[in-house]
């Protein structure tokens, strides 16, 4: 009888332990987070640091696993995957979705924000409209990493806009094609993977691009000049599906928001540091890295004002309000 009672107690305790373990396992949530860029990219590193902070600080209640380099979803698929609930969270370059809503592309309007301080102000004034546009699509914004400024690569010296007349300007989209036309250049469509070939074969002899492109594509093999015109300073976004967010308890939500705030501050500082590093590397490899002349800067500013006006015509009330607020603060 005693042995039977002891066995019963042991089995009962085992059942309690198993039930408790099952409850813990059920309480734990795992989020897969797709990202388009290599895990070695500093923005991807920001995603990974954010994910690790959430996992650690929530005591495992929410585990976020980053899948970089398009290994889970390609870049163009990420926003749709989060919106539809195929994944709960993702990191995506937002300028690519400007056709869906102009506010997603406000930061790529040329010469609107031409330094990191102005880019931060632009982010803050446009953030409510971005959040609203994402909310309408069933998503929530967590934070926005920033990319290096876009400079002017050129085979030839450029001191005034007249030097751009007739040049073959690599254009990635309608925005850069329009910029080329206003510069007096001829836009030529080239994919990012074909940049080196385009310049080496004479298909292109100028373009806007970041120092990252300059380093990774070894642009010094094909061009001699990089002008730090800071045409625009684009951002990505870490976004979460609204239903997935609603399923989290308040304590876990706070952990996520705290991790997002730290990741955002860290990645903006990293962008500043890495921009200087890229420029130094290009200079070390023989490129002339220089600010634009006073006249060129003024001419670019004129083009930027025109493109901002054109953007506002399609931006709707929210976009226009964001533009007015930004201009008032700068």
HELIX and SHEET records of a PDB file:
HELIX    1   1 UNK A    2  UNK A   27  1                                  26    
HELIX    2   2 UNK A   42  UNK A   57  1                                  16    
HELIX    3   3 UNK A   75  UNK A   84  1                                  10    
HELIX    4   4 UNK A   94  UNK A   97  5                                   4    
HELIX    5   5 UNK A  102  UNK A  108  5                                   7    
HELIX    6   6 UNK A  116  UNK A  136  1                                  21    
HELIX    7   7 UNK A  161  UNK A  164  5                                   4    
HELIX    8   8 UNK A  174  UNK A  183  1                                  10    
HELIX    9   9 UNK A  192  UNK A  194  5                                   3    
HELIX   10  10 UNK A  195  UNK A  200  1                                   6    
HELIX   11  11 UNK A  211  UNK A  216  1                                   6    
HELIX   12  12 UNK A  219  UNK A  221  5                                   3    
HELIX   13  13 UNK A  242  UNK A  246  1                                   5    
HELIX   14  14 UNK A  250  UNK A  284  1                                  35    
HELIX   15  15 UNK A  294  UNK A  329  1                                  36    
SHEET    1   A 5 UNK A  62  UNK A  67  0                                        
SHEET    2   A 5 UNK A  29  UNK A  34  1                                        
SHEET    3   A 5 UNK A  89  UNK A  93  1                                        
SHEET    4   A 5 UNK A 236  UNK A 241 -1                                        
SHEET    5   A 5 UNK A 139  UNK A 143 -1                                        
SHEET    1   B 6 UNK A 186  UNK A 189  0                                        
SHEET    2   B 6 UNK A 168  UNK A 171  1                                        
SHEET    3   B 6 UNK A 206  UNK A 210  1                                        
SHEET    4   B 6 UNK A 150  UNK A 154 -1                                        
SHEET    5   B 6 UNK A 225  UNK A 227 -1                                        
SHEET    6   B 6 UNK A 288  UNK A 290  1                                        
END                                                                             
